[in-house]
Every structure is written in C-alpha cells, then in structure tokens.
C-alpha cells in the first residue's frame, strides 16, 4: 500500500486557493443527520455542488472533484462538446479554508475546471487516475507535483499530520480506487478508445480510521464511504459488492444525472447513471446511507433528482437516502 504524508503546518500562507484568515467551512444552510440513528456526530460532508464535496474529520479536509464555475460558464466535455453550468457553487474556491488533499475521479472540466486548474497550489496532493495524472503533470512549470494515481482496488494511506494521538493511535484516511466506466463495452467503447473523447474514471472507497502511532502499516477502519465517480451500471461494479459484502459500507455518494452527450436534445451517449441505474447500484452495494450528488448543475443532465426520488420511493429505500442541496452538510458519527 502506498503512503502519502501531508503536513498542513508546512503549507505556505497565503496559498493561491484560500485566504490566509479562513480556518473553517462556511456555515451550512441546513444540517442533515442519520435518518434513523442520529447522535454523536464527529465528521461532516459539505456539498458544494456537482460532484464537489468536502469531507472533514479529525482536523483533516479532503475535497472531491473540485468544480467552482458559476452559472453561464462553460466546460469542454470532449471534441466539439461543451456544457454550460446552470447553478452556482455553494462557496467560491478562494473562500475555502485549508484543503489537505483532492480526490479527482477523472480529468473532465465539470470535475476539475479551468479556474481550479489555474488556482490550486501546485503541490496540493491529488489522488486520481493514471490518465489524469499524465494531464496534470504535462504542463511544464505549471505542472502539479504531488499527483498520485490508483488503479482499481489499489490503496493509498493518506497520513495527514493533525497532532491528534489518543491511546497510542492517530487518525488516518485510507483511499482505494474503485472501478468505473463512462462508456459501456461495445462499439461505442471501441470508438471512444480511438477518439479519446471521454476519459477513464475512478470511483473511491474512503476509510476513516486509526493506526498505531509507531506502526505506519497498521490501520483499523471506523467508517467506510464509497464514492461511485462518473460511471454507468457496469459488470465491474459487482466486484465491489463481492469484496466488501462482509464489511459495512456506511455511506455512498452516488453520481447521477444521466449525463447525456452531446446533449439531452441529441442523446447519442449516456455516460453517468440515471435514476434506474442509481437504484440498482444502491441495491447492489447496500450502503447504510446514500447521498445523491452530480445531478443538476449542467445542461447535459437528462435524469433529474426527482426521477431518483421517485425510483427510491418505489423501491422502498427512502429511509436509506439523505438529500443535500448545495451548501447543506451531512454530519455523521465515526
């Protein structure tokens, strides 16, 4: 297993992605708790918009798929394909507190936009795909220096220095790459491999836990979060169930929206799960709680959140799903 050590105390101040005086996330518009067992919350997930969330626990902050464009801004989603953002993020990038690391599911403008690419400090740790790593490190003097790629089921220990040691143990975050596919196998996949229009995509398994302060290889999981990333309901996802069927998955962040290219009006290719596939994934993974994200921020989404809510109700899974609007947070117990 790879190890990535991060000491936020050595971060220069001010950095390009934050103002020096900011020390905490903005106050949430609404706080959601576990639907049936609230109490004892020690961690939070703040929803910025699209697939951008900020996980905060034990003094550590990890951001997923940073996208901070505003309504009316455009991103490229492949040769000749652009998408317009139709919402605003819950917070602007420059108004964030310190971010310790970034999980980037894939190198697409709606997950890592041009303003983010210009603004993030070059040495921020980024965990991503091999394709995204090659893109982020091919920019000459503007290349990102701390990019780490994970293949499916390959793990990395994110060891963030917090100064928090209790009973000889310190907190850590284990990140494992999960399979995901924008394009199902077949003729379209073959064509995409040639055209390289839609990039490879990862999901993630994030484990919050503790390890011995004297043994970097030890790790005891206390809370497990699965992030689907941009994927369709493909056979590769069944291996996640097989590998974790005897282990609890406490929370799932599921990328929905039925992203359709080049647009919902010309539906040639769907590259993320719609409502039906989303419910199928909930039934496969069986997480304790599911939070849908990535569902309405761009004009390429063809399957609105209301479709997912209806499908969840019909599958009698409502007690297992928490819905967040931008600037809402979910607090949970680790």
Beta strands, then each sheet from edge to edge (+ up, - down):
strand 1: 2-6
strand 2: 31-32
strand 3: 43-49
strand 4: 52-57
strand 5: 60-64
strand 6: 74-78
strand 7: 81-84
strand 8: 101-103
strand 9: 125-128
strand 10: 147-149
strand 11: 155-160
strand 12: 165-166
strand 13: 169-178
strand 14: 203-212
strand 15: 220-227
strand 16: 251-255
strand 17: 260-263
strand 18: 266-270
strand 19: 289-293
strand 20: 321-322
strand 21: 329-332
sheet 1: 1+ 11+ 13- 12+
sheet 2: 1+ 11+ 13- 14+ 15- 16- 19- 20-
sheet 3: 2+ 21+ 3- 4+ 5- 8- 9- 10-
sheet 4: 6+ 7-
sheet 5: 17+ 18-
end
